[in-house]
Amino acid sequence: MLKSTVLAIAAAGLASSAFAADHTAIRRQIAKLDPQTRLEQRCNGRAIGRIARERKGMSPEEVVAYAFADTIKSEHAMKAPGAAFRSKGKWYHLSYNCHTTDDNMSIVSFDYRIGAVVPRSEWSKHYLVP
């Protein structure tokens, strides 16, 4: 739950200029996470931000990086070939590749692909909540 809370706060905060003053506090909280959790949180946050900016009509609010396949992590990179994200009450397939700086705090490169809507009948089997 802490991870989801940090991600939600970070995504909301980074998306709003009114929240910019608290950006430093959010970064401090993320920096307290262990390096691999930080990597995943930063990459999931980037997915939310990029999809929100680049995909008209989508409002991503949560990402599950391991929903349909295990993630592949190295020290400063993560591939999520079987991720999913929720937008407006629907889950969508997602895959992404993410590379971070040495402290896993900033994104160096990120690319993604959105897939089909995930049928509701598959949600619970893949850790997807309404």
C-alpha positions in Angstrom: 0.0 0.0 0.0 2.9 2.4 0.7 4.2 1.9 -2.8 0.8 2.8 -4.3 0.5 5.8 -2.0 4.0 7.1 -2.9 3.2 6.6 -6.6 -0.1 8.3 -6.4 1.3 11.2 -4.6 4.2 11.5 -7.0 2.1 11.2 -10.1 -0.4 13.8 -8.9 2.3 16.1 -7.7 4.5 15.9 -10.7 1.5 16.5 -13.0 0.4 19.7 -11.2 2.3 23.0 -11.1 0.5 23.9 -7.9 2.2 20.9 -6.3 5.7 22.0 -7.5 6.6 23.4 -4.1 6.2 19.9 -2.6 8.3 18.3 -5.3 11.4 18.2 -3.1 9.5 16.5 -0.3 8.2 13.8 -2.7 11.7 13.2 -4.0 13.0 12.9 -0.4 10.3 10.2 0.3 11.1 8.3 -2.9 14.8 8.5 -2.1 14.1 6.6 1.2 12.9 3.5 -0.7 15.4 0.7 -1.4 17.0 1.1 -4.8 15.0 -1.6 -6.6 11.7 -0.3 -5.2 12.7 3.2 -6.2 13.5 2.0 -9.7 10.1 0.4 -10.1 8.3 3.4 -8.6 10.1 5.9 -10.8 9.5 3.8 -14.0 5.8 3.3 -13.1 5.4 7.0 -12.4 7.0 7.8 -15.8 4.5 5.5 -17.5 1.6 7.3 -15.8 3.0 10.7 -16.8 3.8 9.9 -20.4 0.5 8.1 -21.0 -1.4 11.0 -19.5 0.4 13.6 -21.6 0.6 11.6 -24.9 -2.7 9.7 -25.1 -5.7 11.9 -25.4 -8.7 10.6 -23.4 -6.6 8.5 -21.1 -6.2 9.3 -17.4 -3.8 6.7 -16.0 -3.9 6.3 -12.2 -2.1 3.0 -11.4 0.4 0.7 -13.0 1.1 -2.9 -12.1 4.4 -3.7 -13.7 4.2 -7.5 -13.1 0.6 -8.1 -14.0 1.1 -10.5 -16.9 4.8 -11.3 -16.8 7.7 -10.9 -14.4 9.7 -7.7 -14.7 13.3 -7.9 -15.8 15.5 -5.6 -13.6 19.1 -4.7 -13.6 20.6 -2.2 -11.2 19.4 0.8 -13.2 17.0 -0.5 -15.8 13.7 -2.3 -15.9 11.7 -4.0 -18.6 8.0 -4.6 -17.9 6.8 -6.8 -20.8 3.6 -7.7 -19.1 2.5 -4.6 -17.2 -1.0 -3.1 -17.0 -2.4 0.3 -16.2 -5.8 1.6 -15.1 -7.5 4.5 -16.8 -11.1 5.6 -16.2 -12.1 2.2 -14.6 -10.5 0.1 -17.3 -7.2 -1.8 -17.3 -5.0 -1.9 -20.4 -2.1 -4.1 -21.3 1.2 -2.2 -21.2 4.9 -2.9 -21.9 7.7 -0.6 -21.2 11.5 -0.3 -21.0 13.0 2.2 -18.6 16.5 3.3 -17.7 17.4 5.5 -14.8 20.4 7.4 -13.4 22.8 5.7 -11.0 20.6 6.7 -8.0 17.4 5.5 -9.7 15.9 8.9 -9.1 15.7 10.2 -12.7 14.7 8.6 -15.9 17.3 8.5 -18.7 15.2 6.8 -21.3 11.7 5.4 -21.4 9.6 3.8 -24.2 6.3 2.0 -24.0 3.5 0.3 -25.9 -0.2 0.2 -24.9 -2.1 -3.0 -25.7 -5.8 -4.0 -25.6 -8.2 -3.6 -22.8 -7.9 -6.3 -20.2 -11.3 -8.1 -19.8 -12.7 -7.7 -16.3 -12.9 -11.5 -15.9 -9.0 -11.5 -15.8 -8.5 -8.7 -13.3 -8.2 -10.7 -10.1 -5.9 -13.3 -11.6 -3.5 -10.5 -12.5 -3.5 -8.4 -9.3 -5.7 -5.7 -11.0 -8.3 -4.0 -8.7 -11.3 -2.0 -9.7 
